Amino acid sequence: MKLLSHFPHYIEDVIYTVAGVIITGFALKGFLVPNDFLDGGVTGVSLLLHELYHFNLGIVIVLANIPFVILGAFLINKRFAYRTLACVVLLAACLEFFPYQLVTKDMLLAAIFGGFFLGLGIGLAMRGGCALDGLEVLALYTLKRSSFTISEIILGLNVFIFLLAALHFGLERALFAMLTYFIATRTIDFVIEGLEEYTGVTIISGKSQEIKEKLVLQLGRGITIYKGERGFMKDSFEQSHDCDIVFTVITRLEVRRLKNVVHQLDPKAFVFTHTIKEAAGGVLKRHVGH
């Protein structure tokens, strides 16, 4: 029964993975490879080796990712490693046997749409529970042994790749590679986080009670209250007042509406937001009956 209950999730993961692999192959064969383009990450290294030594691209991608698959088995889990290996092998098979057609020879279009479809494919594969590029695994490994963040590590490794591209293929090709990588990473973020990327909102106001009622009873938001003090101005440092600091989590599409609601209740309210990469559990939203 437990296996049957998880079966729909397995099917969903397979669909995401297969779609991601096919789209990634389309990006490589339809845009990047025919135009001698590069990208960042392990995919960029594979493309670089393919351009320099004319190795079979599918085989290079598999061999380049194997060390990171092994690393992923230790850092994450064996299930992730098996899925990633299967995903990479499937991509190599698609590159070898799938009848992809060249879409355009225009350099700018190839950079933009090659990056978009590459990011879309990698993002879908990640939603399916595997990785088509092992650079994130390497960054996670390095993170445990240095003071750098994952973003800084990935950026540093990719700068090295782009410098090699600039030295061998010229600055223009390296700039196109950077454009491709930028578009791919932004697309991956969108696919993984989507329009429902969450934003944390903190509100400090003298009218916190009205704001709490508005958020919960009318907007249907779940809130958390911190007990604090407000005041402490330069000319009246000794004067402060107890207040409820309101915190809630909303989607980025709702930020403007919430700010407008708070401003109507208290134009002097202090409101600040920050992006939340992942939110789970709790009550993110309650649907209020009319």
N, C-alpha and C positions, 0 to 999 in steps of 0.2 A: 504493500500500500504506500509506503514511503517513497519507493522508486516511482510509482505511478503519479504521486502528487508532484514530484519534481520533473516529470517528463515534459510538460509544456515549457518549462524553463530551459531544458536541454535543447528542445527544438528551436526555441527562440535564439539561443546562443549559436546554434549551428547555422541558422539563417543569417544572423549578423556576420558570422565569420566568413561564410562562403561569399556573401555579397561583398564584404570588405576585400577579400582576396581578389575577386574578379575585377572590382573597380580599381584596386591598386595596380593590377596587371594592365588595365586599360590606360591608366595614367603613365605607366612606364613605357609601354609599347606604342601608345597612340600619340604621346607628346614628348616625353623626356629623352628616351633612347634615340629615336630617329633624328632628333635635333642636337645630339651630343650634349645634353643637359646633365647637370649634377644636382644633388640635394644634400641635406645634412644627414647626420646619423649613420647607422650601419648601411642604410640604403644608399647614401651618398658615397660611402667607401666602396660599396659593390659597383656602383656606376663608374667610379673613378678607375677601379681595377679593370672593369670591362672596356673602358675607353683606352687605357694605357696598353693593355696586353691582349685585348680581344678575347678574353675568357668568356665562356658561356655564362650569361648573366644569371640564369636560374641557379646554376651550380654555385656560383660565387656567393649569391645571397644566402643559400643554405649553409655553406661552409663558414661564411662570416658571422652568421647568427648562432652557430652551434656553441661556441664558448659562452655566449650570453644565456642560452637555453640552460646549460649546465649551471651557470651562476644563479639563474632564476630558480632552479630546483632547490638550492640551498637557502636563498634569501627569501623566497616567497613560499612555494610548495611544489611538489612533484606534479600535481595535476596541472598547474599553470605551465610547467615546463613541457609536459606532453602535449598540451593544447597548442602551445607556441610552436613546437617542432612540427606538428601536423599542419599548422597554418602556413609555416614557411615552406614546407615541402609542397603543399598545394599551390602556393604562389609560383614556385619554380615550375611545376607542371603546367600551370596556366600560361606562363611566359613561353614555354616550349611548344605547347600544342594548341592553345586557344588562338583562333584566327583574328587577332587584333589588327585593325587597319590604322594607317597613319591618318591623323585628323588634320594637322596643319604644319606648315613649315615656317610660319611666322613666329619669330623668336619671342615677341612679347606675349602673344596668345598662348604659346607653348609654356612659357613661364607661369602665366596666371592660371590657366586651366589645368596644366599639368600639376601644379601645386595644389589646386583645389581638389581635383579627383584623387590625388595621392593622400591628402589629409582626410578626405571622406572615407577612403578605403581603410586607412590605418585606424581611424576613429571607430568605424563600424566593427573592425576586428577586435579592438579594445573593449567595446561594449559586449562582444561575444566571449570575453574572458581570456584573450590571448594577446600577444604582441607581434607585430610584423617588423619591428625595429628594436634591437636589443640595447640601444643607447641608454634608455631609461633605466634598465637593469644595471648597467655599468655605473650610471650616476648614483643609483641607490647604494651600490657597493662602495663607491668612493666617498659617499656622504658619511658612512660610518667611520671613516678613517681620516676625515678632514673637517675643517670648520666652514667649508663652502656649502651653499644651498644646492639643491638639485638643479635649479634653473641656471645657476652660475656654472656648474660643472658641464651641463649640456651645452651651454653657450661657448665655454672654453674649448670643448672638443670640436664643436662645429666651426669655430674660428680657425682652428688648425686645418680642418678639411678644406675650408674656403681659401686659405692661404696657399695650400698645395694646388688647388684649382687655378688660382691666379698666376702662380709661378709657371705652371705647365700649359694652361690653355689661354692665358691672358686675363686682364682685369675685367673686360666686358663679360666674359663667360662666368667669371666668379660673381659678378654683380647679379646676373640673371639667376645664378644658383641661389644666391641669398634671397632674391625675390621669391623664388619657388619655395624655399624653406619657410620663409615668413608666412606665405599664404597657406602652406600645408599645416603649420602649427596652429594658426588661427582657426582653420577649418576643423582640426582635431578638437580643439577646445569647444567649438560650437557643437560638434557631433556628440561629444561626451557630456557636456553640461546643458546644451540646448537652450531654448528660450526660457526654461525654468531654472536657470542659474539663480541661486538664492543670494539675497542681500540681507545682512544684519543691520537693523536700524536701532539706534539708541536715542531716546528723547528725554531731555531734561527741561521741565517746565513747572511753573507755579500752578498750572491748571492740570496737573497730572490725573486727577480723578475724572475730569471730563474727557481727557484723551483716552484713558483706559476704557471708559464706557463706550466711547465711539469705536475704538479698535475692536473690542470684543463683541459688543451687542449689535453693532451696525455693519462693521466690515468683516466680522467673522474671523478675526485673527486670534491666534494664541499668543499670549504675552508672558513675560517674566518681569518681576519687579525687584529692583535693587534698592535698598534703603541707603540714602545718601544725604549730603548737605549741599546747598547751593549758596552762592554769594561770594565772599572772599575777594571783593574788589579792592583795587589799590587804595582808593580813598575811604573805604569802609571795611577794612580787613576783618575787624572784630565782629562784624555783623554777618550772620549766616542763618539759614533756615533749613529745617528738615524737609526732605522731599522724596518722592518716589521716582526713581529712574526707571523708565519704561524701556524694555528691550523686546523686539519682535523680529521675526524672520519672514521675509516676503520675497516674491520673485522680482527680478529687475524691471519687469514691465509694470509693476505696481508701485514703484518708488515715487514717481511723480504724483500719483493720486494720494498716497499717504502723506507726502509733504504738504500738499494742498490742504488736506483735512486738518493737519496739525496747525498750519498757518492760520486757518480760519478760526480755530479755537484759541490760539495764542501766537500772535505774530512775533513775539520775542522768544519763543521756545528755541532751545539749542538742539539741533538735530544733526547727527552725523551717521554715515553709512560705511560699511565695508563689505567686500565680496566674500562670500562663503563658498568654498570649493565643493563641499559635500555636506548634505544635511540628511539625517535619518532619525526615525523615531520621533516621539513627542507628537504634538499637534501643530502641524504647519498651517493648516487652514480648516476652519469649520464652516460648512455651508449653512447659512442662516435662512430659515423659512420666511416667506413673505406673507 
